[in-house]
Amino acid sequence: MSRALLVLAVACAAIASAQADRLTSRSLAQDENFLEYTTFPFCRCDRDTQFNGVRAFYAGELTVGGFQNLEWQMFIDGSVPTPPVPTPCSTSDFGKIEWIAGPRAEQCVELAFVDPAMRQKTVDFVAIAPGLSPPGAVIMKVTNINLPRSAAPVQVLLRLEPGCTYADVFPYPSIQYTVFNSAKDCCPLGIINPPPQQQFSPPPSPPPPSPPPSPPPPP
């Protein structure tokens, strides 16, 4: 490893130590696999996308019980081929989902609700080492989902705190996410670009009223 990478690795390790209460599931590499730890999700796991059919997409905002929620759906892409020999990712289920989120996400999302039983989950956040993401970005994650492939599609609602918007949570042009399997040894990167109008456009104005009918001609 070059001196520059070694310095960065040591810096990452120091940050991991400072965030020990939140980084217990992450180990930062200082070996030949260093690249795995400098790109999202910053941990060692199978990132295969060729044979992994697990996908997620942003479905828009959904009001439930008077709260605005950011709705995500996880599903299985049936067009993905099956490898000759099974891999951690080819048999992946729904263990947890993580995103790169903006600096205000921790103040704006505290709870998530997971289909099919709308199980309430606490949303966790992990600091990212400087220089590895946009300034102030964090990892936002909903863990212990642990549903089999047969449960697809799986709905995940991120409840917005009052006064918060989609842009507070996902301020970037594209969203990076990964769906881990329950064994946490598969974590392929997904990138989506939600249509801007899905989050920001106001509802269309109602059409103007029709003009009254013309009076009948005089006799």
Backbone as a chain_set.jsonl record, in Angstrom:
{"seq": "MSRALLVLAVACAAIASAQADRLTSRSLAQDENFLEYTTFPFCRCDRDTQFNGVRAFYAGELTVGGFQNLEWQMFIDGSVPTPPVPTPCSTSDFGKIEWIAGPRAEQCVELAFVDPAMRQKTVDFVAIAPGLSPPGAVIMKVTNINLPRSAAPVQVLLRLEPGCTYADVFPYPSIQYTVFNSAKDCCPLGIINPPPQQQFSPPPSPPPPSPPPSPPPPP", "coords": {"N": [[0.845, -1.19, 0.0], [0.45, 2.268, -0.776], [2.012, 5.164, 0.768], [0.2, 7.292, 0.968], [-2.317, 6.014, 0.882], [-2.059, 4.47, 3.162], [-1.982, 6.413, 5.162], [-4.576, 7.446, 4.884], [-6.03, 5.185, 5.536], [-5.348, 4.839, 8.213], [-6.448, 7.171, 9.228], [-9.153, 6.671, 8.733], [-9.515, 4.485, 10.406], [-9.147, 5.701, 12.869], [-11.374, 7.35, 12.98], [-13.329, 5.415, 12.982], [-12.86, 4.304, 15.495], [-13.56, 6.436, 17.12], [-16.232, 6.509, 16.628], [-17.271, 4.249, 17.829], [-19.609, 3.236, 18.976], [-21.362, 3.179, 16.92], [-20.186, 2.009, 14.758], [-19.752, -0.671, 14.961], [-20.252, -2.815, 13.276], [-18.625, -2.473, 11.158], [-15.441, -2.767, 9.65], [-12.435, -1.228, 8.914], [-10.254, -1.488, 6.231], [-6.76, -2.192, 6.053], [-5.124, -3.22, 4.054], [-4.474, -5.119, 1.03], [-7.013, -5.02, 0.01], [-8.011, -2.506, 0.24], [-9.548, -0.747, -1.348], [-12.154, -1.669, -1.197], [-13.06, -0.583, 1.13], [-13.164, 2.08, 0.804], [-15.195, 2.841, -0.753], [-18.71, 3.077, -0.984], [-20.585, 0.328, 0.327], [-18.516, 0.64, 2.234], [-17.381, -1.662, 3.458], [-16.31, -5.111, 3.71], [-17.644, -7.328, 1.488], [-19.57, -9.385, -0.758], [-19.965, -7.888, -3.827], [-21.326, -8.453, -6.109], [-23.234, -7.874, -8.977], [-24.088, -9.128, -11.218], [-25.364, -11.605, -10.832], [-27.168, -11.027, -8.898], [-30.4, -10.499, -7.952], [-31.763, -8.752, -6.331], [-33.318, -5.69, -5.88], [-34.012, -2.15, -5.451], [-36.264, 0.631, -5.307], [-37.247, 4.084, -5.349], [-40.427, 5.03, -4.458], [-41.909, 7.309, -4.064], [-43.649, 9.897, -2.14], [-45.664, 9.125, 0.686], [-48.563, 9.369, 2.562], [-49.279, 8.404, 5.794], [-51.241, 7.814, 8.54], [-51.278, 10.554, 9.1], [-48.647, 11.316, 8.834], [-45.914, 12.187, 6.708], [-44.19, 10.041, 4.544], [-41.252, 8.622, 3.083], [-41.375, 6.44, 0.562], [-40.015, 3.298, -0.113], [-39.39, 0.495, -2.206], [-38.441, -2.86, -2.164], [-37.44, -5.494, -4.27], [-37.435, -8.503, -6.334], [-35.621, -8.967, -9.206], [-36.594, -10.779, -11.776], [-35.334, -11.278, -14.18], [-32.646, -11.631, -13.894], [-29.87, -13.74, -14.39], [-29.231, -17.169, -13.287], [-26.381, -18.327, -11.588], [-23.9, -20.891, -12.43], [-22.887, -22.036, -10.107], [-24.152, -21.51, -6.898], [-23.926, -18.289, -5.276], [-23.201, -15.962, -2.567], [-24.649, -13.673, -3.297], [-26.371, -14.497, -5.336], [-28.353, -15.88, -4.112], [-29.489, -14.058, -2.48], [-31.36, -12.571, 0.175], [-33.586, -10.354, 1.965], [-31.975, -8.535, 4.084], [-31.056, -6.058, 5.252], [-31.247, -2.533, 4.491], [-29.34, 0.109, 3.139], [-28.42, 3.553, 2.694], [-26.709, 6.323, 1.099], [-27.007, 9.295, 2.662], [-28.093, 12.716, 3.267], [-26.68, 15.517, 5.221], [-28.721, 16.406, 6.98], [-30.317, 14.251, 7.428], [-30.335, 12.674, 9.751], [-31.691, 14.217, 11.581], [-34.144, 14.271, 10.443], [-35.272, 11.778, 9.937], [-36.358, 9.29, 11.948], [-37.764, 6.954, 12.408], [-38.698, 3.89, 10.814], [-40.903, 1.87, 8.832], [-41.683, -1.412, 8.12], [-42.859, -3.53, 5.623], [-44.226, -6.894, 5.617], [-45.869, -6.47, 7.811], [-45.755, -3.908, 8.732], [-43.689, -3.411, 10.578], [-42.179, -1.582, 13.16], [-39.159, 0.179, 12.999], [-36.078, 1.45, 14.274], [-34.22, 3.975, 12.76], [-30.874, 3.93, 11.853], [-27.692, 5.644, 11.916], [-24.513, 6.228, 10.421], [-21.336, 7.664, 10.637], [-19.234, 8.881, 7.991], [-15.942, 8.531, 6.812], [-13.94, 11.449, 6.282], [-13.639, 12.789, 2.989], [-14.486, 10.561, 1.591], [-17.021, 10.744, 0.675], [-19.753, 13.017, -0.228], [-19.438, 16.165, 1.517], [-20.362, 15.949, 4.892], [-22.185, 13.903, 4.476], [-23.92, 10.876, 5.409], [-24.2, 7.394, 6.344], [-27.299, 5.958, 6.141], [-29.442, 3.629, 7.612], [-31.66, 0.809, 7.683], [-32.102, -1.827, 9.655], [-32.113, -5.408, 10.431], [-34.241, -6.436, 8.94], [-34.635, -8.896, 7.575], [-36.147, -10.738, 5.841], [-37.432, -13.342, 3.73], [-36.74, -14.167, 0.242], [-39.168, -14.784, -0.874], [-40.901, -12.988, 0.25], [-40.982, -10.717, -1.247], [-42.7, -8.127, -3.098], [-41.028, -5.871, -0.83], [-41.968, -3.373, 1.323], [-40.633, -0.32, 2.498], [-40.992, 2.244, 4.678], [-39.886, 5.455, 5.291], [-40.256, 7.556, 7.838], [-40.931, 10.964, 7.808], [-39.879, 13.623, 9.846], [-41.763, 16.386, 11.236], [-41.75, 19.273, 9.163], [-39.653, 18.466, 7.576], [-38.3, 17.428, 4.393], [-38.122, 15.491, 1.338], [-35.771, 16.384, 0.089], [-34.161, 17.075, 2.235], [-33.325, 14.655, 3.188], [-32.355, 13.169, 1.01], [-30.334, 14.835, -0.69], [-28.927, 14.745, -3.044], [-28.191, 14.423, -6.617], [-28.397, 11.769, -7.486], [-29.171, 8.612, -5.908], [-27.408, 6.531, -3.806], [-27.581, 3.18, -2.866], [-27.738, 0.103, -0.982], [-28.775, -3.248, -0.672], [-28.384, -5.459, 1.787], [-27.923, -8.98, 2.275], [-29.322, -11.351, 4.667], [-27.202, -12.652, 5.879], [-25.237, -10.815, 5.668], [-23.135, -10.827, 3.87], [-23.344, -10.066, 1.291], [-23.55, -7.242, -0.723], [-24.382, -5.485, -3.01], [-23.932, -2.519, -4.97], [-26.381, -0.094, -5.625], [-27.678, 2.407, -7.779], [-29.847, 5.044, -8.224], [-31.858, 7.383, -10.027], [-34.157, 9.321, -9.13], [-37.126, 10.631, -10.647], [-37.217, 14.15, -10.783], [-39.684, 15.502, -10.566], [-41.138, 13.815, -9.041], [-40.642, 14.301, -6.437], [-40.705, 17.073, -5.982], [-42.53, 18.667, -7.472], [-45.466, 20.639, -7.244], [-48.92, 19.622, -6.75], [-50.973, 19.465, -9.731], [-52.779, 22.381, -10.781], [-56.32, 22.781, -10.449], [-58.509, 22.547, -13.319], [-59.786, 25.526, -14.938], [-63.13, 26.751, -14.238], [-65.873, 25.826, -16.365], [-67.217, 28.064, -18.815], [-70.406, 29.743, -18.389], [-73.38, 28.537, -20.046], [-74.392, 29.956, -23.177], [-77.066, 32.376, -23.448], [-80.306, 31.571, -24.753], [-81.245, 32.438, -28.145], [-83.193, 35.402, -28.851], [-86.759, 35.209, -29.357]], "CA": [[0.0, 0.0, 0.0], [1.214, 3.5, -0.799], [1.968, 5.935, 2.016], [-1.035, 8.087, 1.013], [-3.42, 5.146, 1.263], [-1.863, 4.073, 4.542], [-2.402, 7.534, 6.006], [-6.03, 7.511, 4.853], [-6.547, 4.043, 6.274], [-5.201, 5.129, 9.643], [-7.449, 8.19, 9.565], [-10.451, 6.011, 8.781], [-9.559, 3.659, 11.609], [-9.321, 6.594, 14.016], [-12.779, 7.768, 13.008], [-14.108, 4.254, 13.397], [-12.712, 4.168, 16.94], [-14.328, 7.506, 17.76], [-17.648, 6.231, 16.449], [-17.356, 2.823, 18.143], [-20.957, 2.826, 19.289], [-22.153, 3.059, 15.7], [-19.436, 1.364, 13.697], [-19.346, -1.991, 15.415], [-20.368, -3.797, 12.215], [-17.728, -2.099, 10.073], [-14.005, -2.766, 9.881], [-11.779, -0.501, 7.834], [-9.104, -2.304, 5.831], [-5.429, -1.637, 5.878], [-4.436, -4.264, 3.302], [-4.61, -4.991, -0.414], [-8.415, -4.816, -0.327], [-8.366, -1.188, 0.776], [-10.573, -0.088, -2.158], [-13.469, -2.084, -0.727], [-13.429, 0.194, 2.304], [-13.202, 3.505, 0.475], [-16.387, 3.054, -1.564], [-19.937, 2.623, -0.323], [-20.92, 0.616, 1.722], [-17.339, 0.747, 3.103], [-17.113, -2.886, 4.2], [-15.98, -6.24, 2.837], [-18.764, -8.214, 1.201], [-19.7, -9.669, -2.183], [-20.678, -6.786, -4.479], [-21.742, -8.945, -7.409], [-24.541, -7.46, -9.496], [-24.442, -9.952, -12.371], [-26.273, -12.672, -10.447], [-27.99, -10.587, -7.765], [-31.659, -9.962, -8.453], [-32.414, -7.862, -5.365], [-33.302, -4.301, -6.31], [-34.874, -1.242, -4.698], [-36.547, 1.882, -5.989], [-38.001, 5.077, -4.589], [-41.781, 5.042, -5.003], [-42.558, 8.599, -3.852], [-44.098, 10.201, -0.785], [-46.906, 8.455, 1.059], [-49.088, 9.833, 3.844], [-49.842, 7.335, 6.618], [-51.496, 8.27, 9.898], [-50.98, 11.97, 9.223], [-47.214, 11.563, 8.645], [-45.339, 11.974, 5.388], [-43.175, 8.997, 4.504], [-40.584, 8.326, 1.833], [-41.653, 5.022, 0.334], [-39.097, 2.488, -0.911], [-39.815, -0.877, -2.458], [-37.4, -3.823, -2.509], [-38.071, -6.548, -5.059], [-36.533, -9.431, -7.011], [-35.629, -8.859, -10.666], [-36.613, -12.147, -12.271], [-34.56, -11.436, -15.413], [-31.238, -11.866, -13.57], [-29.576, -15.168, -14.578], [-28.748, -17.985, -12.171], [-25.02, -18.794, -11.886], [-23.72, -22.347, -12.347], [-22.699, -22.367, -8.689], [-24.738, -20.421, -6.092], [-23.049, -17.358, -4.574], [-23.964, -15.231, -1.551], [-25.56, -12.697, -3.882], [-27.384, -15.109, -6.201], [-29.43, -16.367, -3.248], [-29.667, -12.985, -1.493], [-32.687, -12.223, 0.66], [-33.682, -8.957, 2.401], [-31.465, -8.428, 5.445], [-31.139, -4.657, 5.65], [-31.021, -1.612, 3.387], [-28.565, 1.289, 3.516], [-28.333, 4.622, 1.704], [-25.943, 7.543, 1.372], [-28.003, 10.334, 2.938], [-27.555, 14.04, 3.48], [-26.341, 15.887, 6.597], [-29.897, 16.603, 7.838], [-31.136, 13.042, 7.488], [-30.46, 12.169, 11.121], [-32.715, 15.006, 12.269], [-35.415, 14.209, 9.71], [-35.822, 10.416, 9.886], [-36.054, 8.514, 13.151], [-38.45, 5.673, 12.394], [-39.075, 3.269, 9.549], [-41.924, 0.831, 8.971], [-41.336, -2.413, 7.117], [-43.87, -4.471, 5.181], [-45.666, -6.841, 5.406], [-46.617, -6.197, 9.038], [-45.432, -2.542, 9.141], [-42.886, -3.46, 11.796], [-41.477, -0.331, 13.419], [-37.715, 0.063, 13.144], [-35.305, 2.664, 14.479], [-33.271, 4.216, 11.675], [-29.535, 4.172, 12.383], [-26.814, 6.46, 11.079], [-23.085, 5.974, 10.596], [-20.483, 8.693, 10.047], [-18.355, 8.444, 6.911], [-14.642, 9.183, 6.902], [-13.805, 12.597, 5.379], [-13.058, 12.553, 1.674], [-15.033, 9.371, 0.948], [-18.4, 11.014, 0.269], [-20.015, 14.455, -0.14], [-19.251, 16.66, 2.883], [-21.481, 15.809, 5.814], [-23.044, 12.757, 4.17], [-23.901, 9.788, 6.378], [-24.903, 6.17, 5.97], [-28.595, 5.766, 6.811], [-29.753, 2.213, 7.426], [-32.751, 0.119, 8.373], [-31.512, -3.155, 9.847], [-32.933, -6.496, 10.967], [-35.457, -6.684, 8.16], [-34.573, -10.361, 7.622], [-37.278, -11.369, 5.173], [-36.989, -14.203, 2.633], [-37.015, -13.71, -1.124], [-40.597, -14.975, -1.155], [-41.673, -11.864, 0.797], [-40.961, -9.598, -2.191], [-41.949, -6.894, -2.814], [-40.988, -5.443, 0.566], [-42.123, -1.917, 1.441], [-39.945, 0.343, 3.607], [-41.418, 3.639, 4.801], [-39.06, 6.317, 6.13], [-41.162, 8.615, 8.305], [-40.335, 12.293, 7.889], [-40.241, 14.473, 10.967], [-42.435, 17.605, 10.767], [-40.899, 20.312, 8.593], [-38.608, 17.891, 6.734], [-38.69, 17.077, 3.041], [-37.264, 14.536, 0.625], [-34.466, 16.987, -0.193], [-33.353, 17.062, 3.46], [-32.802, 13.303, 3.383], [-31.606, 12.791, -0.196], [-30.105, 16.103, -1.392], [-28.002, 14.555, -4.164], [-28.896, 14.112, -7.865], [-28.676, 10.338, -7.525], [-29.179, 7.978, -4.59], [-26.69, 5.266, -3.694], [-28.162, 2.307, -1.85], [-27.408, -1.315, -1.081], [-29.588, -4.173, 0.115], [-27.604, -6.585, 2.289], [-28.643, -10.188, 2.646], [-29.365, -11.546, 6.118], [-25.876, -13.064, 6.332], [-24.409, -9.619, 5.561], [-21.953, -11.042, 3.036], [-23.659, -9.594, -0.056], [-23.916, -5.821, -0.611], [-24.172, -4.825, -4.305], [-24.278, -1.106, -5.02], [-27.43, 0.347, -6.535], [-27.754, 3.862, -7.973], [-31.06, 5.421, -8.93], [-32.056, 8.815, -10.262], [-35.605, 9.523, -9.096], [-37.602, 11.799, -11.403], [-37.351, 15.295, -9.87], [-41.061, 15.903, -10.318], [-41.735, 12.898, -8.091], [-40.506, 14.817, -5.085], [-40.752, 18.508, -5.763], [-43.56, 19.406, -8.182], [-46.751, 20.706, -6.544], [-49.987, 18.992, -7.539], [-51.461, 20.375, -10.776], [-53.928, 23.212, -10.441], [-57.548, 22.3, -11.093], [-58.837, 23.319, -14.523], [-60.736, 26.611, -14.675], [-64.526, 26.333, -14.45], [-66.404, 26.048, -17.715], [-68.066, 29.263, -18.886], [-71.836, 29.421, -18.4], [-73.917, 28.426, -21.411], [-74.935, 31.191, -23.765], [-78.532, 32.416, -23.382], [-80.961, 31.241, -26.052], [-81.534, 33.643, -28.948], [-84.582, 35.917, -28.655], [-87.728, 34.674, -30.32]], "C": [[0.883, 1.244, 0.0], [1.089, 4.229, 0.529], [0.667, 6.722, 2.115], [-2.215, 7.228, 1.439], [-3.29, 4.708, 2.708], [-2.317, 5.166, 5.495], [-3.916, 7.609, 6.057], [-6.641, 6.361, 5.639], [-6.476, 4.282, 7.765], [-6.225, 6.169, 10.074], [-8.827, 7.572, 9.664], [-10.585, 5.182, 10.048], [-9.771, 4.511, 12.849], [-10.766, 7.051, 14.124], [-13.658, 6.615, 13.449], [-14.039, 4.074, 14.905], [-13.544, 5.21, 17.66], [-15.821, 7.252, 17.668], [-17.957, 4.787, 16.844], [-18.778, 2.368, 18.403], [-21.789, 2.623, 18.039], [-21.44, 2.279, 14.615], [-19.025, -0.056, 14.064], [-19.413, -3.022, 14.302], [-19.429, -3.511, 11.059], [-16.282, -2.239, 10.514], [-13.334, -2.144, 8.682], [-10.45, -1.167, 7.508], [-7.819, -1.509, 5.793], [-4.589, -2.689, 5.152], [-4.704, -4.066, 1.82], [-6.06, -4.787, -0.861], [-8.918, -3.444, 0.118], [-9.496, -0.532, -0.004], [-11.97, -0.456, -1.697], [-13.964, -1.18, 0.391], [-13.449, 1.692, 2.033], [-14.338, 3.821, -0.48], [-17.575, 2.457, -0.817], [-20.216, 1.162, -0.665], [-19.751, 0.511, 2.709], [-17.128, -0.49, 3.979], [-16.877, -4.023, 3.215], [-17.182, -7.159, 2.71], [-18.82, -8.409, -0.312], [-20.541, -8.567, -2.824], [-21.196, -7.167, -5.862], [-23.128, -8.425, -7.783], [-24.996, -8.34, -10.646], [-25.493, -10.999, -12.021], [-27.141, -12.294, -9.252], [-29.253, -9.923, -8.289], [-32.351, -9.01, -7.509], [-32.236, -6.419, -5.806], [-34.174, -3.471, -5.368], [-35.138, -0.008, -5.549], [-37.35, 2.786, -5.069], [-39.365, 5.242, -5.242], [-42.518, 6.355, -4.79], [-42.949, 8.802, -2.396], [-45.463, 9.588, -0.539], [-47.323, 8.949, 2.435], [-49.749, 8.671, 4.572], [-50.025, 7.872, 8.024], [-51.15, 9.725, 10.128], [-49.512, 12.318, 9.06], [-46.83, 11.346, 7.188], [-44.221, 10.943, 5.484], [-42.537, 8.941, 3.125], [-40.681, 6.822, 1.62], [-40.61, 4.394, -0.586], [-39.671, 1.093, -1.064], [-38.592, -1.722, -2.809], [-38.077, -5.001, -3.21], [-36.994, -7.449, -5.66], [-36.706, -9.252, -8.515], [-35.5, -10.272, -11.246], [-35.811, -12.372, -13.54], [-33.086, -11.731, -15.156], [-30.932, -13.359, -13.675], [-29.102, -15.837, -13.298], [-27.352, -18.503, -12.499], [-24.923, -20.316, -11.813], [-23.56, -22.835, -10.909], [-23.268, -21.224, -7.854], [-23.68, -19.583, -5.388], [-23.858, -16.658, -3.49], [-24.989, -14.278, -2.157], [-26.639, -13.337, -4.753], [-28.56, -15.649, -5.401], [-29.831, -15.315, -2.217], [-31.133, -12.801, -1.117], [-32.673, -10.759, 1.09], [-33.253, -8.852, 3.856], [-31.575, -7.022, 6.002], [-30.906, -3.8, 4.409], [-30.305, -0.382, 3.92], [-28.547, 2.272, 2.347], [-27.222, 5.597, 2.081], [-26.957, 8.668, 1.501], [-27.313, 11.642, 3.268], [-27.335, 14.375, 4.95], [-27.541, 16.04, 7.521], [-30.724, 15.337, 8.039], [-31.365, 12.567, 8.913], [-31.494, 12.951, 11.926], [-34.103, 14.8, 11.661], [-36.042, 12.818, 9.668], [-35.386, 9.678, 11.142], [-36.626, 7.111, 13.09], [-38.676, 5.202, 10.965], [-40.107, 2.188, 9.851], [-41.774, -0.125, 7.799], [-42.504, -3.353, 6.881], [-43.366, -5.892, 5.466], [-46.467, -6.449, 6.64], [-46.405, -4.772, 9.534], [-44.705, -2.534, 10.478], [-42.128, -2.147, 11.957], [-40.009, -0.594, 13.673], [-37.126, 1.434, 13.459], [-34.299, 2.801, 13.343], [-31.927, 4.591, 12.281], [-28.697, 4.954, 11.382], [-25.359, 6.189, 11.434], [-22.314, 7.096, 9.926], [-19.586, 8.085, 8.98], [-17.048, 9.218, 7.014], [-14.543, 10.329, 5.903], [-13.138, 12.208, 4.063], [-13.622, 11.362, 0.941], [-16.458, 9.561, 0.457], [-18.594, 12.523, 0.24], [-19.895, 14.94, 1.305], [-20.514, 16.528, 3.724], [-22.383, 14.622, 5.564], [-22.871, 11.666, 5.228], [-24.475, 8.531, 5.722], [-26.175, 6.103, 6.801], [-29.021, 4.319, 6.568], [-30.943, 1.762, 8.262], [-32.332, -1.345, 8.447], [-32.554, -4.161, 10.35], [-34.279, -6.618, 10.255], [-35.669, -8.19, 8.043], [-35.844, -11.033, 7.093], [-36.775, -12.224, 4.012], [-37.33, -13.601, 1.275], [-38.502, -13.803, -1.448], [-41.459, -13.836, -0.632], [-41.764, -10.694, -0.173], [-42.342, -9.4, -2.825], [-42.083, -6.481, -1.348], [-41.014, -3.913, 0.604], [-41.374, -1.412, 2.669], [-40.362, 1.805, 3.602], [-40.473, 4.363, 5.753], [-39.918, 7.502, 6.553], [-40.405, 9.926, 8.434], [-40.801, 13.011, 9.145], [-40.892, 15.751, 10.438], [-41.442, 18.652, 10.285], [-39.813, 19.792, 7.679], [-39.164, 17.476, 5.38], [-37.758, 16.001, 2.487], [-35.86, 15.093, 0.459], [-33.584, 17.066, 1.043], [-32.674, 15.709, 3.652], [-31.896, 12.897, 2.23], [-31.351, 14.044, -1.04], [-29.281, 15.958, -2.665], [-28.763, 14.163, -5.431], [-29.231, 12.64, -8.021], [-28.563, 9.774, -6.115], [-28.402, 6.674, -4.677], [-27.318, 4.445, -2.568], [-27.575, 0.91, -1.997], [-28.353, -2.094, -0.189], [-28.696, -5.35, 0.497], [-28.516, -7.813, 2.437], [-28.574, -10.371, 4.168], [-28.018, -11.962, 6.688], [-24.866, -11.927, 6.278], [-23.103, -9.872, 4.792], [-22.217, -10.713, 1.567], [-24.152, -8.161, 0.047], [-23.69, -5.101, -1.942], [-24.655, -3.381, -4.277], [-25.393, -0.877, -6.032], [-27.429, 1.864, -6.603], [-29.024, 4.159, -8.75], [-31.119, 6.936, -9.036], [-33.56, 9.078, -10.291], [-36.011, 10.719, -9.946], [-37.805, 12.989, -10.477], [-38.795, 15.647, -9.573], [-41.729, 15.0, -9.291], [-41.645, 13.447, -6.673], [-40.918, 16.278, -4.941], [-41.911, 19.24, -6.439], [-44.837, 19.458, -7.352], [-47.816, 20.003, -7.372], [-50.512, 19.97, -8.578], [-52.673, 21.153, -10.315], [-55.179, 22.65, -11.111], [-57.858, 23.14, -12.328], [-59.826, 24.435, -14.197], [-62.158, 26.147, -14.935], [-64.97, 26.64, -15.875], [-67.258, 27.303, -17.724], [-69.539, 28.878, -18.906], [-72.346, 29.33, -19.834], [-74.479, 29.75, -21.893], [-76.462, 31.177, -23.669], [-79.135, 32.082, -24.762], [-81.212, 32.528, -26.835], [-82.968, 34.115, -28.705], [-85.52, 35.336, -29.72], [-87.928, 35.634, -31.509]], "O": [[1.916, 1.29, 0.668], [0.185, 3.956, 1.318], [0.083, 6.823, 3.194], [-3.028, 7.651, 2.261], [-4.292, 4.584, 3.411], [-2.956, 4.891, 6.51], [-4.495, 7.808, 7.125], [-7.647, 6.536, 6.326], [-7.414, 3.972, 8.5], [-6.804, 6.066, 11.156], [-9.594, 7.901, 10.569], [-11.637, 5.174, 10.688], [-10.481, 4.111, 13.772], [-11.321, 7.13, 15.22], [-14.616, 6.805, 14.199], [-15.039, 3.729, 15.535], [-14.163, 4.922, 18.685], [-16.591, 7.711, 18.512], [-18.83, 4.164, 16.24], [-19.127, 1.231, 18.086], [-22.824, 1.958, 18.09], [-22.069, 1.919, 13.621], [-18.049, -0.579, 13.527], [-18.7, -4.024, 14.365], [-19.438, -4.241, 10.068], [-15.935, -1.866, 11.635], [-13.64, -2.502, 7.545], [-9.62, -1.385, 8.391], [-7.812, -0.306, 5.531], [-3.48, -3.01, 5.579], [-5.112, -2.985, 1.395], [-6.299, -4.415, -2.01], [-10.113, -3.256, 0.344], [-10.323, 0.165, 0.584], [-12.885, 0.363, -1.794], [-15.172, -1.031, 0.574], [-13.721, 2.485, 2.935], [-14.441, 4.946, -0.97], [-17.446, 1.457, -0.11], [-20.099, 0.779, -1.829], [-19.976, 0.311, 3.903], [-16.731, -0.359, 5.137], [-17.203, -3.913, 2.033], [-17.675, -7.7, 3.7], [-18.179, -7.669, -1.059], [-21.682, -8.333, -2.424], [-21.473, -6.297, -6.688], [-24.073, -8.525, -7.001], [-26.169, -8.308, -11.018], [-26.405, -11.258, -12.807], [-27.782, -13.161, -8.657], [-29.189, -8.909, -8.985], [-33.423, -8.498, -7.833], [-31.117, -5.982, -6.075], [-34.966, -4.009, -4.593], [-34.331, 0.351, -6.407], [-38.03, 2.333, -4.149], [-39.459, 5.556, -6.429], [-43.637, 6.515, -5.277], [-42.626, 7.988, -1.531], [-46.309, 9.536, -1.432], [-46.52, 8.946, 3.368], [-50.659, 8.031, 4.046], [-49.065, 8.338, 8.64], [-50.767, 10.1, 11.236], [-49.151, 13.492, 9.137], [-47.345, 10.449, 6.52], [-43.406, 10.982, 6.406], [-43.2, 9.182, 2.117], [-40.139, 6.034, 2.395], [-40.353, 4.884, -1.685], [-40.348, 0.578, -0.174], [-37.795, -1.333, -3.663], [-39.148, -5.449, -2.8], [-35.799, -7.192, -5.513], [-37.815, -9.374, -9.035], [-34.428, -10.876, -11.207], [-35.615, -13.515, -13.952], [-32.349, -12.046, -16.09], [-31.66, -14.171, -13.106], [-28.641, -15.185, -12.362], [-27.147, -19.064, -13.575], [-25.774, -20.96, -11.199], [-24.038, -23.91, -10.547], [-22.902, -20.07, -8.078], [-22.654, -20.107, -4.954], [-25.086, -16.748, -3.491], [-26.071, -14.092, -1.602], [-27.723, -12.77, -4.894], [-29.643, -15.853, -5.948], [-30.44, -15.64, -1.198], [-32.023, -12.864, -1.964], [-31.828, -9.994, 0.624], [-34.062, -9.054, 4.762], [-32.119, -6.812, 7.087], [-30.42, -4.295, 3.392], [-30.613, 0.11, 5.005], [-28.643, 1.886, 1.182], [-26.839, 5.687, 3.247], [-27.686, 8.961, 0.554], [-26.109, 11.68, 3.517], [-27.748, 13.619, 5.83], [-27.411, 15.829, 8.727], [-31.728, 15.361, 8.751], [-32.456, 12.109, 9.251], [-32.105, 12.41, 12.848], [-35.115, 15.115, 12.288], [-37.234, 12.694, 9.388], [-34.195, 9.467, 11.372], [-36.051, 6.178, 13.65], [-38.823, 6.001, 10.04], [-40.179, 1.664, 10.962], [-41.741, 0.289, 6.641], [-43.069, -3.905, 7.825], [-42.152, -6.079, 5.55], [-47.648, -6.123, 6.518], [-46.828, -4.444, 10.642], [-45.041, -1.772, 11.385], [-41.511, -1.657, 11.012], [-39.648, -1.472, 14.458], [-37.613, 2.454, 12.971], [-33.605, 1.842, 13.006], [-31.854, 5.477, 13.133], [-28.95, 4.933, 10.178], [-25.02, 5.952, 12.593], [-22.595, 7.448, 8.781], [-19.224, 6.911, 9.058], [-17.052, 10.421, 7.275], [-15.021, 10.194, 4.776], [-12.203, 11.408, 4.031], [-13.286, 11.15, -0.224], [-17.044, 8.642, -0.115], [-17.691, 13.257, 0.642], [-20.219, 14.193, 2.228], [-21.596, 16.946, 3.313], [-23.272, 14.354, 6.371], [-21.819, 11.551, 5.856], [-25.143, 8.598, 4.69], [-26.125, 6.184, 8.028], [-28.965, 3.84, 5.436], [-31.194, 2.25, 9.364], [-32.221, -2.019, 7.423], [-33.697, -3.814, 10.648], [-35.311, -6.867, 10.878], [-36.74, -8.703, 8.367], [-36.515, -11.786, 7.8], [-35.788, -11.864, 3.371], [-38.107, -12.651, 1.177], [-39.029, -12.992, -2.209], [-42.622, -13.716, -1.017], [-42.543, -9.768, 0.054], [-43.067, -10.366, -3.062], [-43.112, -6.712, -0.713], [-40.179, -3.251, -0.013], [-41.465, -1.999, 3.748], [-40.113, 2.522, 2.633], [-40.284, 3.934, 6.891], [-40.268, 8.349, 5.731], [-39.366, 9.992, 9.09], [-41.99, 13.003, 9.466], [-40.61, 16.162, 9.312], [-40.417, 18.889, 10.924], [-39.108, 20.587, 7.056], [-40.357, 17.207, 5.244], [-36.745, 15.656, 3.095], [-34.875, 14.382, 0.657], [-32.361, 17.12, 0.911], [-31.581, 15.629, 4.212], [-30.812, 12.354, 2.438], [-32.075, 14.292, -2.004], [-28.967, 16.961, -3.306], [-29.867, 13.626, -5.339], [-30.246, 12.299, -8.629], [-27.94, 10.375, -5.24], [-28.695, 5.818, -5.512], [-27.554, 4.946, -1.468], [-26.983, 0.584, -3.026], [-28.691, -1.658, 0.912], [-28.3, -6.142, -0.359], [-29.714, -7.689, 2.691], [-27.862, -9.645, 4.861], [-27.715, -11.667, 7.844], [-23.754, -12.062, 6.789], [-22.093, -9.212, 5.037], [-21.408, -11.043, 0.7], [-25.071, -7.878, 0.816], [-22.873, -4.183, -1.998], [-25.66, -3.062, -3.641], [-25.355, -1.395, -7.148], [-27.203, 2.533, -5.595], [-29.251, 3.589, -9.817], [-30.515, 7.662, -8.247], [-34.171, 9.059, -11.36], [-35.305, 11.727, -9.961], [-38.503, 12.86, -9.471], [-39.114, 16.048, -8.454], [-42.764, 15.359, -8.728], [-42.458, 13.109, -5.813], [-41.426, 16.679, -3.893], [-42.251, 20.345, -6.015], [-45.258, 18.437, -6.808], [-47.634, 19.808, -8.574], [-50.505, 21.179, -8.344], [-53.495, 20.648, -9.55], [-55.106, 22.107, -12.213], [-57.508, 24.319, -12.378], [-60.624, 24.297, -13.27], [-62.382, 25.254, -15.753], [-64.5, 27.59, -16.5], [-67.953, 27.585, -16.747], [-69.888, 27.8, -19.387], [-71.803, 29.973, -20.732], [-74.978, 30.555, -21.108], [-77.088, 30.123, -23.79], [-78.505, 32.304, -25.796], [-81.374, 33.593, -26.24], [-83.848, 33.312, -28.391], [-85.102, 35.019, -30.834], [-88.709, 35.342, -32.414]]}, "num_chains": 1, "name": "protein.A"}
